[in-house]
Structure formats: C-alpha cells, structure tokens
Amino acid sequence: MNTTNTRKKKKNRTGRSRAKRKPNKVRTLVLILTGCLLFGVLSIALMNIYVIAKADDYIITPEQAKEKNADCIIVLGSLVHGDNTLSDILEDRVKTGIALYNNGVSDKILMSGDNGRVNYNEVDAMKRYAVARGVDAEDIHTDHAGFSTYDTMYRARDVFEAKTVIIVTQKFHLSRAVFIARSLGLDAYGVESDLRTYTSESYNNLRELAARVKSVYSVIVMPEPKYLGDVIPISGKASSVEDIIDESGKQ
C-alpha cells in the first residue's frame, strides 16, 4: 500500500516538473526571438543613422555646388511611363540637373538609369527632355547600365572617369547616393531635387531603410557592377539626339 502511494507521489511530482519545464522552454524561446528582433531593429537603425551622418556634410545648396568645379552633374534615373513621359520624381531630378547646368555648376551632365529591357529606356527619355529644354546634346552623357545607385557611382568613376560630381536626386535618396559615391572614392556632393510633394513618399522612405542597409554591405564588399565596358571620358562629347534616335529606331 505504501509502495503504491509512493509511486503515485513520484508520478505526480514528475508530471508537475514536466509541466514546469514546458513554460520555461516557451519563455526562453520568446526571449531569444525578442532579442533577435530587437537586435535586428537596432542594427537597421544604426546603419541608417551611419549612412545619413556620413553624407550630411556633403549635401549642399545649388549655390554651394557652383564652387565645387565638378566634372559632371549626375542625374539618377527613376520611372518612365509607357508613353516615354517622365514620372514626377524623375522630371524633378532632370529639371534640377538642367538648372544646375544652366547656372554653371558643370558643363557636363551624366544621366544614369535602367535600360535593361528592350522597350524600357530611362536615360534616352531623360536626355530628350533636357535637350528639348535647351541643353546641348553633346554635353549629356547617358549611362544605360545604371541599374542601381551603386552601379551608377562605380561606373561614373571607372567608365566615365569622373572625379568630382554633383549628384541630383530627392532628399529620401540623396544621403545613400552621396554615401556610396564617397565610399567609392568620388569627391561627391548632393543637391536635393524635391520640387513638389510625391504620392509615393511613404513607400520611398520605408524602402530606403532597407536600401541604406544594403549600401553599407555594398561598400564593404565592393562588388563590380553588372556591366563595365570601355572608358568614355566625361570630358568628351556625348552622342547627339540624332544618334540616339538612330540606335533606338524611335522618334
């Protein structure tokens, strides 16, 4: 009888011990996951702060840009609509680039963007827009392989042999662009092109959080861009609009 009671007591104690261990395991797992989440959020925040801080001193006004004796003004690409009209964001970048050119910041413009698909060409649309507003076509170089901000800056240095550059893009993007360019050895400065309020601002700001993290990785690893190619000195003459039309077959 005593033996039976003893066995029952042991079973009860064992059951209670197992019941206690299960919540402890769950609690430990929750703590680990919470710690990982907090670490990830903190890392993203710190890398964003780092990129912004590194670029902050080099974001300047159009008036200050005139003092930099820049080799070129880099206008970064963005969405072009199906009818080859520029999106609001891209139009404001090109307008700002034209204004800097007209104000004597540089006598060369490098328009860089995506031409990775047969029926999609950001840079030719950008160049046509600028030429239609009085910019000399031979002063506008086009980088058809600017698939990312990193690729653009790498190619500006190695393909177009630029050294001092003024980068034109919106505020949300500018810190990262300047950070990448300076990390690659360019004497780079940025001018904001925010000429209006954009419907995609919230999305752009959210996307930029991840893009800045990626930029830190890129400048550490320093991968080559998708395409390099022959050297095309930014100091030389660019193709005329007629050459572009002949190449694309479009008016």
MODA-V835865 format. One record per helix or strand. SS is the DSSP state (a for helix, b for strand). FROM is the first residue (numbers start at 1). TO is the last residue. If there is no record, write none. Layout:
BEGIN
ss;from;to
SS;FROM;TO
SS;FROM;TO
END
This chain:
BEGIN
ss;from;to
a;2;56
b;59;59
a;62;68
b;72;76
b;80;80
b;86;86
a;88;102
b;109;112
b;114;114
b;117;117
b;120;120
a;122;132
a;137;139
b;140;143
b;145;145
a;149;158
b;164;169
a;171;183
b;187;192
a;201;221
a;241;248
END
